[in-house]
Amino acid sequence: MNPQSRKAKGRRLQKEVVSKIQNVFNLSDNDVRSTSMGVSGVDIQLSDAALKVFPFAVECKAQESLNIWEALK
């Protein structure tokens, strides 16, 4: 898989996560946004209103297999 397709895969996952958070917690586009690829920090930016109902920092990792212990490091 080349770097361009890896980034596209990551963008798709971020968009899916944003959509799910918006739908489950009834939040707007202004409350939940995906950051640009390569930006340091969290992948999903949340407004103060969103943080009140979903108080988590979200980092998206689109992987075919997952080693939970490595991911937690």
mmCIF file as Biopython writes it, N, C-alpha, C and O atoms, coordinates in Angstrom:
data_model
#
loop_
_atom_site.group_PDB
_atom_site.id
_atom_site.type_symbol
_atom_site.label_atom_id
_atom_site.label_alt_id
_atom_site.label_comp_id
_atom_site.label_asym_id
_atom_site.label_entity_id
_atom_site.label_seq_id
_atom_site.pdbx_PDB_ins_code
_atom_site.Cartn_x
_atom_site.Cartn_y
_atom_site.Cartn_z
_atom_site.occupancy
_atom_site.B_iso_or_equiv
_atom_site.auth_seq_id
_atom_site.auth_asym_id
_atom_site.pdbx_PDB_model_num
ATOM 1   N N  . MET A ? 1  ? 0.857   -1.173 0.000  1.0 0.0 1  A 1 
ATOM 2   C CA . MET A ? 1  ? 0.000   0.000  0.000  1.0 0.0 1  A 1 
ATOM 3   C C  . MET A ? 1  ? 0.908   1.243  0.000  1.0 0.0 1  A 1 
ATOM 4   O O  . MET A ? 1  ? 1.821   1.345  0.819  1.0 0.0 1  A 1 
ATOM 5   N N  . ASN A ? 2  ? 0.658   2.164  -0.900 1.0 0.0 2  A 1 
ATOM 6   C CA . ASN A ? 2  ? 1.505   3.352  -0.983 1.0 0.0 2  A 1 
ATOM 7   C C  . ASN A ? 2  ? 1.046   4.423  0.023  1.0 0.0 2  A 1 
ATOM 8   O O  . ASN A ? 2  ? -0.068  4.346  0.543  1.0 0.0 2  A 1 
ATOM 9   N N  . PRO A ? 3  ? 1.903   5.421  0.296  1.0 0.0 3  A 1 
ATOM 10  C CA . PRO A ? 3  ? 1.560   6.450  1.295  1.0 0.0 3  A 1 
ATOM 11  C C  . PRO A ? 3  ? 0.255   7.189  1.000  1.0 0.0 3  A 1 
ATOM 12  O O  . PRO A ? 3  ? -0.490  7.521  1.922  1.0 0.0 3  A 1 
ATOM 13  N N  . GLN A ? 4  ? -0.023  7.446  -0.264 1.0 0.0 4  A 1 
ATOM 14  C CA . GLN A ? 4  ? -1.246  8.170  -0.629 1.0 0.0 4  A 1 
ATOM 15  C C  . GLN A ? 4  ? -2.495  7.364  -0.261 1.0 0.0 4  A 1 
ATOM 16  O O  . GLN A ? 4  ? -3.458  7.918  0.269  1.0 0.0 4  A 1 
ATOM 17  N N  . SER A ? 5  ? -2.480  6.068  -0.541 1.0 0.0 5  A 1 
ATOM 18  C CA . SER A ? 5  ? -3.642  5.241  -0.219 1.0 0.0 5  A 1 
ATOM 19  C C  . SER A ? 5  ? -3.765  5.032  1.293  1.0 0.0 5  A 1 
ATOM 20  O O  . SER A ? 5  ? -4.873  4.890  1.810  1.0 0.0 5  A 1 
ATOM 21  N N  . ARG A ? 6  ? -2.630  5.013  2.004  1.0 0.0 6  A 1 
ATOM 22  C CA . ARG A ? 6  ? -2.681  4.921  3.467  1.0 0.0 6  A 1 
ATOM 23  C C  . ARG A ? 6  ? -3.347  6.156  4.065  1.0 0.0 6  A 1 
ATOM 24  O O  . ARG A ? 6  ? -4.171  6.047  4.973  1.0 0.0 6  A 1 
ATOM 25  N N  . LYS A ? 7  ? -2.987  7.332  3.549  1.0 0.0 7  A 1 
ATOM 26  C CA . LYS A ? 7  ? -3.587  8.567  4.043  1.0 0.0 7  A 1 
ATOM 27  C C  . LYS A ? 7  ? -5.078  8.614  3.732  1.0 0.0 7  A 1 
ATOM 28  O O  . LYS A ? 7  ? -5.874  9.063  4.556  1.0 0.0 7  A 1 
ATOM 29  N N  . ALA A ? 8  ? -5.454  8.152  2.548  1.0 0.0 8  A 1 
ATOM 30  C CA . ALA A ? 8  ? -6.874  8.123  2.170  1.0 0.0 8  A 1 
ATOM 31  C C  . ALA A ? 8  ? -7.647  7.183  3.103  1.0 0.0 8  A 1 
ATOM 32  O O  . ALA A ? 8  ? -8.771  7.487  3.503  1.0 0.0 8  A 1 
ATOM 33  N N  . LYS A ? 9  ? -7.050  6.061  3.439  1.0 0.0 9  A 1 
ATOM 34  C CA . LYS A ? 9  ? -7.669  5.108  4.359  1.0 0.0 9  A 1 
ATOM 35  C C  . LYS A ? 9  ? -7.864  5.764  5.731  1.0 0.0 9  A 1 
ATOM 36  O O  . LYS A ? 9  ? -8.908  5.592  6.360  1.0 0.0 9  A 1 
ATOM 37  N N  . GLY A ? 10 ? -6.870  6.507  6.187  1.0 0.0 10 A 1 
ATOM 38  C CA . GLY A ? 10 ? -6.961  7.214  7.461  1.0 0.0 10 A 1 
ATOM 39  C C  . GLY A ? 10 ? -8.021  8.298  7.448  1.0 0.0 10 A 1 
ATOM 40  O O  . GLY A ? 10 ? -8.756  8.468  8.421  1.0 0.0 10 A 1 
ATOM 41  N N  . ARG A ? 11 ? -8.103  9.037  6.341  1.0 0.0 11 A 1 
ATOM 42  C CA . ARG A ? 11 ? -9.131  10.087 6.205  1.0 0.0 11 A 1 
ATOM 43  C C  . ARG A ? 11 ? -10.536 9.496  6.242  1.0 0.0 11 A 1 
ATOM 44  O O  . ARG A ? 11 ? -11.438 10.053 6.868  1.0 0.0 11 A 1 
ATOM 45  N N  . ARG A ? 12 ? -10.713 8.361  5.564  1.0 0.0 12 A 1 
ATOM 46  C CA . ARG A ? 12 ? -12.023 7.698  5.567  1.0 0.0 12 A 1 
ATOM 47  C C  . ARG A ? 12 ? -12.418 7.285  6.987  1.0 0.0 12 A 1 
ATOM 48  O O  . ARG A ? 12 ? -13.569 7.457  7.388  1.0 0.0 12 A 1 
ATOM 49  N N  . LEU A ? 13 ? -11.477 6.749  7.733  1.0 0.0 13 A 1 
ATOM 50  C CA . LEU A ? 13 ? -11.771 6.345  9.103  1.0 0.0 13 A 1 
ATOM 51  C C  . LEU A ? 13 ? -12.129 7.557  9.954  1.0 0.0 13 A 1 
ATOM 52  O O  . LEU A ? 13 ? -13.094 7.509  10.717 1.0 0.0 13 A 1 
ATOM 53  N N  . GLN A ? 14 ? -11.371 8.639  9.838  1.0 0.0 14 A 1 
ATOM 54  C CA . GLN A ? 14 ? -11.663 9.843  10.604 1.0 0.0 14 A 1 
ATOM 55  C C  . GLN A ? 14 ? -13.060 10.369 10.286 1.0 0.0 14 A 1 
ATOM 56  O O  . GLN A ? 14 ? -13.800 10.741 11.197 1.0 0.0 14 A 1 
ATOM 57  N N  . LYS A ? 15 ? -13.426 10.403 9.011  1.0 0.0 15 A 1 
ATOM 58  C CA . LYS A ? 15 ? -14.757 10.877 8.619  1.0 0.0 15 A 1 
ATOM 59  C C  . LYS A ? 15 ? -15.845 9.980  9.192  1.0 0.0 15 A 1 
ATOM 60  O O  . LYS A ? 15 ? -16.889 10.470 9.620  1.0 0.0 15 A 1 
ATOM 61  N N  . GLU A ? 16 ? -15.613 8.679  9.205  1.0 0.0 16 A 1 
ATOM 62  C CA . GLU A ? 16 ? -16.586 7.739  9.752  1.0 0.0 16 A 1 
ATOM 63  C C  . GLU A ? 16 ? -16.747 7.951  11.265 1.0 0.0 16 A 1 
ATOM 64  O O  . GLU A ? 16 ? -17.863 7.920  11.782 1.0 0.0 16 A 1 
ATOM 65  N N  . VAL A ? 17 ? -15.638 8.164  11.965 1.0 0.0 17 A 1 
ATOM 66  C CA . VAL A ? 17 ? -15.687 8.384  13.412 1.0 0.0 17 A 1 
ATOM 67  C C  . VAL A ? 17 ? -16.415 9.697  13.717 1.0 0.0 17 A 1 
ATOM 68  O O  . VAL A ? 17 ? -17.237 9.747  14.632 1.0 0.0 17 A 1 
ATOM 69  N N  . VAL A ? 18 ? -16.120 10.755 12.960 1.0 0.0 18 A 1 
ATOM 70  C CA . VAL A ? 18 ? -16.813 12.038 13.140 1.0 0.0 18 A 1 
ATOM 71  C C  . VAL A ? 18 ? -18.313 11.847 12.958 1.0 0.0 18 A 1 
ATOM 72  O O  . VAL A ? 18 ? -19.104 12.324 13.773 1.0 0.0 18 A 1 
ATOM 73  N N  . SER A ? 19 ? -18.704 11.161 11.908 1.0 0.0 19 A 1 
ATOM 74  C CA . SER A ? 19 ? -20.120 10.936 11.620 1.0 0.0 19 A 1 
ATOM 75  C C  . SER A ? 19 ? -20.800 10.163 12.750 1.0 0.0 19 A 1 
ATOM 76  O O  . SER A ? 19 ? -21.903 10.514 13.166 1.0 0.0 19 A 1 
ATOM 77  N N  . LYS A ? 20 ? -20.150 9.123  13.240 1.0 0.0 20 A 1 
ATOM 78  C CA . LYS A ? 20 ? -20.734 8.316  14.317 1.0 0.0 20 A 1 
ATOM 79  C C  . LYS A ? 20 ? -20.912 9.148  15.586 1.0 0.0 20 A 1 
ATOM 80  O O  . LYS A ? 20 ? -21.966 9.080  16.219 1.0 0.0 20 A 1 
ATOM 81  N N  . ILE A ? 21 ? -19.899 9.934  15.971 1.0 0.0 21 A 1 
ATOM 82  C CA . ILE A ? 21 ? -20.000 10.766 17.173 1.0 0.0 21 A 1 
ATOM 83  C C  . ILE A ? 21 ? -21.123 11.785 17.003 1.0 0.0 21 A 1 
ATOM 84  O O  . ILE A ? 21 ? -21.914 11.991 17.923 1.0 0.0 21 A 1 
ATOM 85  N N  . GLN A ? 22 ? -21.200 12.423 15.836 1.0 0.0 22 A 1 
ATOM 86  C CA . GLN A ? 22 ? -22.259 13.402 15.582 1.0 0.0 22 A 1 
ATOM 87  C C  . GLN A ? 22 ? -23.639 12.758 15.695 1.0 0.0 22 A 1 
ATOM 88  O O  . GLN A ? 22 ? -24.538 13.325 16.317 1.0 0.0 22 A 1 
ATOM 89  N N  . ASN A ? 23 ? -23.810 11.597 15.108 1.0 0.0 23 A 1 
ATOM 90  C CA . ASN A ? 23 ? -25.118 10.931 15.104 1.0 0.0 23 A 1 
ATOM 91  C C  . ASN A ? 23 ? -25.521 10.429 16.486 1.0 0.0 23 A 1 
ATOM 92  O O  . ASN A ? 23 ? -26.661 10.625 16.906 1.0 0.0 23 A 1 
ATOM 93  N N  . VAL A ? 24 ? -24.610 9.791  17.186 1.0 0.0 24 A 1 
ATOM 94  C CA . VAL A ? 24 ? -24.932 9.215  18.493 1.0 0.0 24 A 1 
ATOM 95  C C  . VAL A ? 24 ? -25.250 10.301 19.519 1.0 0.0 24 A 1 
ATOM 96  O O  . VAL A ? 24 ? -26.163 10.146 20.330 1.0 0.0 24 A 1 
ATOM 97  N N  . PHE A ? 25 ? -24.491 11.404 19.480 1.0 0.0 25 A 1 
ATOM 98  C CA . PHE A ? 25 ? -24.654 12.450 20.488 1.0 0.0 25 A 1 
ATOM 99  C C  . PHE A ? 25 ? -25.403 13.677 19.974 1.0 0.0 25 A 1 
ATOM 100 O O  . PHE A ? 25 ? -25.472 14.699 20.657 1.0 0.0 25 A 1 
ATOM 101 N N  . ASN A ? 26 ? -25.967 13.570 18.764 1.0 0.0 26 A 1 
ATOM 102 C CA . ASN A ? 26 ? -26.752 14.657 18.167 1.0 0.0 26 A 1 
ATOM 103 C C  . ASN A ? 26 ? -25.976 15.972 18.147 1.0 0.0 26 A 1 
ATOM 104 O O  . ASN A ? 26 ? -26.457 16.995 18.634 1.0 0.0 26 A 1 
ATOM 105 N N  . LEU A ? 27 ? -24.770 15.935 17.577 1.0 0.0 27 A 1 
ATOM 106 C CA . LEU A ? 27 ? -23.887 17.101 17.507 1.0 0.0 27 A 1 
ATOM 107 C C  . LEU A ? 27 ? -23.762 17.583 16.061 1.0 0.0 27 A 1 
ATOM 108 O O  . LEU A ? 27 ? -23.975 16.816 15.121 1.0 0.0 27 A 1 
ATOM 109 N N  . SER A ? 28 ? -23.417 18.853 15.896 1.0 0.0 28 A 1 
ATOM 110 C CA . SER A ? 28 ? -23.317 19.453 14.562 1.0 0.0 28 A 1 
ATOM 111 C C  . SER A ? 28 ? -21.900 19.337 14.000 1.0 0.0 28 A 1 
ATOM 112 O O  . SER A ? 28 ? -20.978 18.877 14.674 1.0 0.0 28 A 1 
ATOM 113 N N  . ASP A ? 29 ? -21.756 19.768 12.747 1.0 0.0 29 A 1 
ATOM 114 C CA . ASP A ? 29 ? -20.432 19.807 12.106 1.0 0.0 29 A 1 
ATOM 115 C C  . ASP A ? 29 ? -19.484 20.731 12.852 1.0 0.0 29 A 1 
ATOM 116 O O  . ASP A ? 29 ? -18.274 20.504 12.854 1.0 0.0 29 A 1 
ATOM 117 N N  . ASN A ? 30 ? -20.017 21.769 13.486 1.0 0.0 30 A 1 
ATOM 118 C CA . ASN A ? 30 ? -19.171 22.699 14.244 1.0 0.0 30 A 1 
ATOM 119 C C  . ASN A ? 30 ? -18.679 22.097 15.555 1.0 0.0 30 A 1 
ATOM 120 O O  . ASN A ? 30 ? -17.682 22.556 16.111 1.0 0.0 30 A 1 
ATOM 121 N N  . ASP A ? 31 ? -19.372 21.073 16.052 1.0 0.0 31 A 1 
ATOM 122 C CA . ASP A ? 31 ? -18.997 20.457 17.321 1.0 0.0 31 A 1 
ATOM 123 C C  . ASP A ? 31 ? -17.955 19.355 17.178 1.0 0.0 31 A 1 
ATOM 124 O O  . ASP A ? 31 ? -17.156 19.129 18.087 1.0 0.0 31 A 1 
ATOM 125 N N  . VAL A ? 32 ? -17.963 18.676 16.052 1.0 0.0 32 A 1 
ATOM 126 C CA . VAL A ? 32 ? -17.068 17.533 15.842 1.0 0.0 32 A 1 
ATOM 127 C C  . VAL A ? 32 ? -16.449 17.653 14.461 1.0 0.0 32 A 1 
ATOM 128 O O  . VAL A ? 32 ? -17.153 17.653 13.451 1.0 0.0 32 A 1 
ATOM 129 N N  . ARG A ? 33 ? -15.109 17.758 14.425 1.0 0.0 33 A 1 
ATOM 130 C CA . ARG A ? 33 ? -14.418 17.917 13.147 1.0 0.0 33 A 1 
ATOM 131 C C  . ARG A ? 33 ? -13.187 17.028 13.077 1.0 0.0 33 A 1 
ATOM 132 O O  . ARG A ? 33 ? -12.551 16.741 14.091 1.0 0.0 33 A 1 
ATOM 133 N N  . SER A ? 34 ? -12.865 16.604 11.887 1.0 0.0 34 A 1 
ATOM 134 C CA . SER A ? 34 ? -11.665 15.833 11.624 1.0 0.0 34 A 1 
ATOM 135 C C  . SER A ? 34 ? -10.513 16.798 11.350 1.0 0.0 34 A 1 
ATOM 136 O O  . SER A ? 34 ? -10.693 17.782 10.633 1.0 0.0 34 A 1 
ATOM 137 N N  . THR A ? 35 ? -9.329  16.527 11.913 1.0 0.0 35 A 1 
ATOM 138 C CA . THR A ? 35 ? -8.171  17.374 11.641 1.0 0.0 35 A 1 
ATOM 139 C C  . THR A ? 35 ? -7.519  16.958 10.327 1.0 0.0 35 A 1 
ATOM 140 O O  . THR A ? 35 ? -7.786  15.874 9.807  1.0 0.0 35 A 1 
ATOM 141 N N  . SER A ? 36 ? -6.681  17.808 9.807  1.0 0.0 36 A 1 
ATOM 142 C CA . SER A ? 36 ? -5.938  17.484 8.589  1.0 0.0 36 A 1 
ATOM 143 C C  . SER A ? 36 ? -4.901  16.409 8.889  1.0 0.0 36 A 1 
ATOM 144 O O  . SER A ? 36 ? -4.404  16.301 10.010 1.0 0.0 36 A 1 
ATOM 145 N N  . MET A ? 37 ? -4.589  15.626 7.879  1.0 0.0 37 A 1 
ATOM 146 C CA . MET A ? 37 ? -3.576  14.591 8.047  1.0 0.0 37 A 1 
ATOM 147 C C  . MET A ? 37 ? -2.235  15.251 8.330  1.0 0.0 37 A 1 
ATOM 148 O O  . MET A ? 37 ? -1.892  16.259 7.712  1.0 0.0 37 A 1 
ATOM 149 N N  . GLY A ? 38 ? -1.478  14.684 9.261  1.0 0.0 38 A 1 
ATOM 150 C CA . GLY A ? 38 ? -0.159  15.194 9.575  1.0 0.0 38 A 1 
ATOM 151 C C  . GLY A ? 38 ? -0.132  16.214 10.694 1.0 0.0 38 A 1 
ATOM 152 O O  . GLY A ? 38 ? 0.946   16.616 11.132 1.0 0.0 38 A 1 
ATOM 153 N N  . VAL A ? 39 ? -1.293  16.643 11.167 1.0 0.0 39 A 1 
ATOM 154 C CA . VAL A ? 39 ? -1.359  17.596 12.265 1.0 0.0 39 A 1 
ATOM 155 C C  . VAL A ? 39 ? -1.112  16.832 13.558 1.0 0.0 39 A 1 
ATOM 156 O O  . VAL A ? 39 ? -1.686  15.763 13.764 1.0 0.0 39 A 1 
ATOM 157 N N  . SER A ? 40 ? -0.261  17.372 14.432 1.0 0.0 40 A 1 
ATOM 158 C CA . SER A ? 40 ? -0.004  16.682 15.689 1.0 0.0 40 A 1 
ATOM 159 C C  . SER A ? 40 ? -1.183  16.867 16.632 1.0 0.0 40 A 1 
ATOM 160 O O  . SER A ? 40 ? -1.931  17.839 16.531 1.0 0.0 40 A 1 
ATOM 161 N N  . GLY A ? 41 ? -1.334  15.932 17.538 1.0 0.0 41 A 1 
ATOM 162 C CA . GLY A ? 41 ? -2.439  15.974 18.475 1.0 0.0 41 A 1 
ATOM 163 C C  . GLY A ? 41 ? -3.544  15.035 18.073 1.0 0.0 41 A 1 
ATOM 164 O O  . GLY A ? 41 ? -3.342  14.114 17.281 1.0 0.0 41 A 1 
ATOM 165 N N  . VAL A ? 42 ? -4.714  15.276 18.625 1.0 0.0 42 A 1 
ATOM 166 C CA . VAL A ? 42 ? -5.852  14.386 18.373 1.0 0.0 42 A 1 
ATOM 167 C C  . VAL A ? 42 ? -6.314  14.475 16.919 1.0 0.0 42 A 1 
ATOM 168 O O  . VAL A ? 42 ? -6.090  15.474 16.236 1.0 0.0 42 A 1 
ATOM 169 N N  . ASP A ? 43 ? -6.960  13.412 16.471 1.0 0.0 43 A 1 
ATOM 170 C CA . ASP A ? 43 ? -7.458  13.358 15.085 1.0 0.0 43 A 1 
ATOM 171 C C  . ASP A ? 43 ? -8.850  13.955 14.949 1.0 0.0 43 A 1 
ATOM 172 O O  . ASP A ? 43 ? -9.235  14.399 13.868 1.0 0.0 43 A 1 
ATOM 173 N N  . ILE A ? 44 ? -9.601  13.966 16.040 1.0 0.0 44 A 1 
ATOM 174 C CA . ILE A ? 44 ? -10.971 14.484 16.029 1.0 0.0 44 A 1 
ATOM 175 C C  . ILE A ? 44 ? -11.049 15.642 17.015 1.0 0.0 44 A 1 
ATOM 176 O O  . ILE A ? 44 ? -10.836 15.460 18.214 1.0 0.0 44 A 1 
ATOM 177 N N  . GLN A ? 45 ? -11.356 16.831 16.506 1.0 0.0 45 A 1 
ATOM 178 C CA . GLN A ? 45 ? -11.483 18.011 17.364 1.0 0.0 45 A 1 
ATOM 179 C C  . GLN A ? 45 ? -12.921 18.139 17.844 1.0 0.0 45 A 1 
ATOM 180 O O  . GLN A ? 45 ? -13.867 18.020 17.065 1.0 0.0 45 A 1 
ATOM 181 N N  . LEU A ? 46 ? -13.066 18.384 19.144 1.0 0.0 46 A 1 
ATOM 182 C CA . LEU A ? 46 ? -14.388 18.498 19.746 1.0 0.0 46 A 1 
ATOM 183 C C  . LEU A ? 46 ? -14.568 19.875 20.363 1.0 0.0 46 A 1 
ATOM 184 O O  . LEU A ? 46 ? -13.647 20.407 20.982 1.0 0.0 46 A 1 
ATOM 185 N N  . SER A ? 47 ? -15.748 20.451 20.196 1.0 0.0 47 A 1 
ATOM 186 C CA . SER A ? 47 ? -16.079 21.730 20.822 1.0 0.0 47 A 1 
ATOM 187 C C  . SER A ? 47 ? -16.298 21.501 22.319 1.0 0.0 47 A 1 
ATOM 188 O O  . SER A ? 47 ? -16.343 20.360 22.778 1.0 0.0 47 A 1 
ATOM 189 N N  . ASP A ? 48 ? -16.431 22.580 23.064 1.0 0.0 48 A 1 
ATOM 190 C CA . ASP A ? 48 ? -16.718 22.461 24.496 1.0 0.0 48 A 1 
ATOM 191 C C  . ASP A ? 48 ? -18.028 21.720 24.731 1.0 0.0 48 A 1 
ATOM 192 O O  . ASP A ? 48 ? -18.132 20.907 25.650 1.0 0.0 48 A 1 
ATOM 193 N N  . ALA A ? 49 ? -19.027 22.001 23.899 1.0 0.0 49 A 1 
ATOM 194 C CA . ALA A ? 49 ? -20.322 21.318 24.023 1.0 0.0 49 A 1 
ATOM 195 C C  . ALA A ? 49 ? -20.169 19.816 23.782 1.0 0.0 49 A 1 
ATOM 196 O O  . ALA A ? 49 ? -20.762 19.006 24.495 1.0 0.0 49 A 1 
ATOM 197 N N  . ALA A ? 50 ? -19.375 19.448 22.779 1.0 0.0 50 A 1 
ATOM 198 C CA . ALA A ? 50 ? -19.166 18.037 22.475 1.0 0.0 50 A 1 
ATOM 199 C C  . ALA A ? 50 ? -18.401 17.345 23.600 1.0 0.0 50 A 1 
ATOM 200 O O  . ALA A ? 50 ? -18.691 16.197 23.936 1.0 0.0 50 A 1 
ATOM 201 N N  . LEU A ? 51 ? -17.429 18.039 24.179 1.0 0.0 51 A 1 
ATOM 202 C CA . LEU A ? 51 ? -16.651 17.455 25.273 1.0 0.0 51 A 1 
ATOM 203 C C  . LEU A ? 51 ? -17.499 17.191 26.510 1.0 0.0 51 A 1 
ATOM 204 O O  . LEU A ? 51 ? -17.181 16.306 27.304 1.0 0.0 51 A 1 
ATOM 205 N N  . LYS A ? 52 ? -18.562 17.943 26.676 1.0 0.0 52 A 1 
ATOM 206 C CA . LYS A ? 52 ? -19.447 17.709 27.818 1.0 0.0 52 A 1 
ATOM 207 C C  . LYS A ? 52 ? -20.171 16.368 27.710 1.0 0.0 52 A 1 
ATOM 208 O O  . LYS A ? 52 ? -20.398 15.703 28.721 1.0 0.0 52 A 1 
ATOM 209 N N  . VAL A ? 53 ? -20.531 15.970 26.500 1.0 0.0 53 A 1 
ATOM 210 C CA . VAL A ? 53 ? -21.255 14.707 26.322 1.0 0.0 53 A 1 
ATOM 211 C C  . VAL A ? 53 ? -20.340 13.554 25.888 1.0 0.0 53 A 1 
ATOM 212 O O  . VAL A ? 53 ? -20.706 12.386 26.015 1.0 0.0 53 A 1 
ATOM 213 N N  . PHE A ? 54 ? -19.163 13.886 25.380 1.0 0.0 54 A 1 
ATOM 214 C CA . PHE A ? 54 ? -18.197 12.881 24.918 1.0 0.0 54 A 1 
ATOM 215 C C  . PHE A ? 54 ? -16.804 13.340 25.351 1.0 0.0 54 A 1 
ATOM 216 O O  . PHE A ? 54 ? -16.064 13.899 24.541 1.0 0.0 54 A 1 
ATOM 217 N N  . PRO A ? 55 ? -16.437 13.112 26.619 1.0 0.0 55 A 1 
ATOM 218 C CA . PRO A ? 55 ? -15.191 13.658 27.166 1.0 0.0 55 A 1 
ATOM 219 C C  . PRO A ? 55 ? -13.951 12.801 26.874 1.0 0.0 55 A 1 
ATOM 220 O O  . PRO A ? 55 ? -13.262 12.356 27.792 1.0 0.0 55 A 1 
ATOM 221 N N  . PHE A ? 56 ? -13.687 12.581 25.599 1.0 0.0 56 A 1 
ATOM 222 C CA . PHE A ? 56 ? -12.569 11.735 25.205 1.0 0.0 56 A 1 
ATOM 223 C C  . PHE A ? 56 ? -11.731 12.400 24.121 1.0 0.0 56 A 1 
ATOM 224 O O  . PHE A ? 56 ? -12.245 13.176 23.315 1.0 0.0 56 A 1 
ATOM 225 N N  . ALA A ? 57 ? -10.433 12.091 24.108 1.0 0.0 57 A 1 
ATOM 226 C CA . ALA A ? 57 ? -9.547  12.498 23.014 1.0 0.0 57 A 1 
ATOM 227 C C  . ALA A ? 57 ? -9.501  11.322 22.039 1.0 0.0 57 A 1 
ATOM 228 O O  . ALA A ? 57 ? -9.281  10.184 22.454 1.0 0.0 57 A 1 
ATOM 229 N N  . VAL A ? 58 ? -9.706  11.585 20.760 1.0 0.0 58 A 1 
ATOM 230 C CA . VAL A ? 58 ? -9.813  10.505 19.776 1.0 0.0 58 A 1 
ATOM 231 C C  . VAL A ? 58 ? -8.619  10.528 18.832 1.0 0.0 58 A 1 
ATOM 232 O O  . VAL A ? 58 ? -8.330  11.542 18.197 1.0 0.0 58 A 1 
ATOM 233 N N  . GLU A ? 59 ? -7.937  9.400  18.751 1.0 0.0 59 A 1 
ATOM 234 C CA . GLU A ? 59 ? -6.832  9.177  17.824 1.0 0.0 59 A 1 
ATOM 235 C C  . GLU A ? 59 ? -7.242  7.989  16.965 1.0 0.0 59 A 1 
ATOM 236 O O  . GLU A ? 59 ? -7.493  6.908  17.499 1.0 0.0 59 A 1 
ATOM 237 N N  . CYS A ? 60 ? -7.317  8.160  15.650 1.0 0.0 60 A 1 
ATOM 238 C CA . CYS A ? 60 ? -7.773  7.101  14.753 1.0 0.0 60 A 1 
ATOM 239 C C  . CYS A ? 60 ? -6.587  6.347  14.168 1.0 0.0 60 A 1 
ATOM 240 O O  . CYS A ? 60 ? -5.610  6.951  13.725 1.0 0.0 60 A 1 
ATOM 241 N N  . LYS A ? 61 ? -6.682  5.025  14.171 1.0 0.0 61 A 1 
ATOM 242 C CA . LYS A ? 61 ? -5.670  4.167  13.576 1.0 0.0 61 A 1 
ATOM 243 C C  . LYS A ? 61 ? -6.368  3.139  12.695 1.0 0.0 61 A 1 
ATOM 244 O O  . LYS A ? 61 ? -7.054  2.249  13.199 1.0 0.0 61 A 1 
ATOM 245 N N  . ALA A ? 62 ? -6.198  3.257  11.404 1.0 0.0 62 A 1 
ATOM 246 C CA . ALA A ? 62 ? -6.827  2.332  10.457 1.0 0.0 62 A 1 
ATOM 247 C C  . ALA A ? 62 ? -5.837  1.213  10.150 1.0 0.0 62 A 1 
ATOM 248 O O  . ALA A ? 62 ? -4.958  1.362  9.301  1.0 0.0 62 A 1 
ATOM 249 N N  . GLN A ? 63 ? -5.991  0.099  10.846 1.0 0.0 63 A 1 
ATOM 250 C CA . GLN A ? 63 ? -5.088  -1.034 10.669 1.0 0.0 63 A 1 
ATOM 251 C C  . GLN A ? 63 ? -5.879  -2.290 10.387 1.0 0.0 63 A 1 
ATOM 252 O O  . GLN A ? 63 ? -7.005  -2.452 10.858 1.0 0.0 63 A 1 
ATOM 253 N N  . GLU A ? 64 ? -5.281  -3.175 9.617  1.0 0.0 64 A 1 
ATOM 254 C CA . GLU A ? 64 ? -5.938  -4.441 9.293  1.0 0.0 64 A 1 
ATOM 255 C C  . GLU A ? 64 ? -5.974  -5.357 10.509 1.0 0.0 64 A 1 
ATOM 256 O O  . GLU A ? 64 ? -6.959  -6.062 10.727 1.0 0.0 64 A 1 
ATOM 257 N N  . SER A ? 65 ? -4.917  -5.351 11.293 1.0 0.0 65 A 1 
ATOM 258 C CA . SER A ? 65 ? -4.880  -6.158 12.514 1.0 0.0 65 A 1 
ATOM 259 C C  . SER A ? 65 ? -4.425  -5.254 13.648 1.0 0.0 65 A 1 
ATOM 260 O O  . SER A ? 65 ? -3.779  -4.231 13.417 1.0 0.0 65 A 1 
ATOM 261 N N  . LEU A ? 66 ? -4.763  -5.632 14.863 1.0 0.0 66 A 1 
ATOM 262 C CA . LEU A ? 66 ? -4.486  -4.778 15.994 1.0 0.0 66 A 1 
ATOM 263 C C  . LEU A ? 66 ? -3.816  -5.553 17.108 1.0 0.0 66 A 1 
ATOM 264 O O  . LEU A ? 66 ? -4.311  -6.593 17.542 1.0 0.0 66 A 1 
ATOM 265 N N  . ASN A ? 67 ? -2.689  -5.042 17.568 1.0 0.0 67 A 1 
ATOM 266 C CA . ASN A ? 67 ? -2.047  -5.540 18.772 1.0 0.0 67 A 1 
ATOM 267 C C  . ASN A ? 67 ? -2.357  -4.501 19.833 1.0 0.0 67 A 1 
ATOM 268 O O  . ASN A ? 67 ? -1.736  -3.438 19.863 1.0 0.0 67 A 1 
ATOM 269 N N  . ILE A ? 68 ? -3.306  -4.794 20.699 1.0 0.0 68 A 1 
ATOM 270 C CA . ILE A ? 68 ? -3.797  -3.799 21.654 1.0 0.0 68 A 1 
ATOM 271 C C  . ILE A ? 68 ? -2.684  -3.281 22.557 1.0 0.0 68 A 1 
ATOM 272 O O  . ILE A ? 68 ? -2.691  -2.103 22.917 1.0 0.0 68 A 1 
ATOM 273 N N  . TRP A ? 69 ? -1.735  -4.121 22.930 1.0 0.0 69 A 1 
ATOM 274 C CA . TRP A ? 69 ? -0.657  -3.680 23.829 1.0 0.0 69 A 1 
ATOM 275 C C  . TRP A ? 69 ? 0.274   -2.704 23.130 1.0 0.0 69 A 1 
ATOM 276 O O  . TRP A ? 69 ? 0.736   -1.748 23.753 1.0 0.0 69 A 1 
ATOM 277 N N  . GLU A ? 70 ? 0.558   -2.916 21.874 1.0 0.0 70 A 1 
ATOM 278 C CA . GLU A ? 70 ? 1.384   -1.962 21.107 1.0 0.0 70 A 1 
ATOM 279 C C  . GLU A ? 70 ? 0.630   -0.656 20.900 1.0 0.0 70 A 1 
ATOM 280 O O  . GLU A ? 70 ? 1.223   0.420  20.977 1.0 0.0 70 A 1 
ATOM 281 N N  . ALA A ? 71 ? -0.669  -0.740 20.637 1.0 0.0 71 A 1 
ATOM 282 C CA . ALA A ? 71 ? -1.471  0.451  20.423 1.0 0.0 71 A 1 
ATOM 283 C C  . ALA A ? 71 ? -1.527  1.302  21.678 1.0 0.0 71 A 1 
ATOM 284 O O  . ALA A ? 71 ? -1.526  2.530  21.590 1.0 0.0 71 A 1 
ATOM 285 N N  . LEU A ? 72 ? -1.576  0.674  22.840 1.0 0.0 72 A 1 
ATOM 286 C CA . LEU A ? 72 ? -1.634  1.413  24.092 1.0 0.0 72 A 1 
ATOM 287 C C  . LEU A ? 72 ? -0.326  2.106  24.433 1.0 0.0 72 A 1 
ATOM 288 O O  . LEU A ? 72 ? -0.325  3.093  25.169 1.0 0.0 72 A 1 
ATOM 289 N N  . LYS A ? 73 ? 0.780   1.607  23.912 1.0 0.0 73 A 1 
ATOM 290 C CA . LYS A ? 73 ? 2.086   2.253  24.148 1.0 0.0 73 A 1 
ATOM 291 C C  . LYS A ? 73 ? 2.088   3.610  23.503 1.0 0.0 73 A 1 
ATOM 292 O O  . LYS A ? 73 ? 3.086   4.327  23.577 1.0 0.0 73 A 1 
#
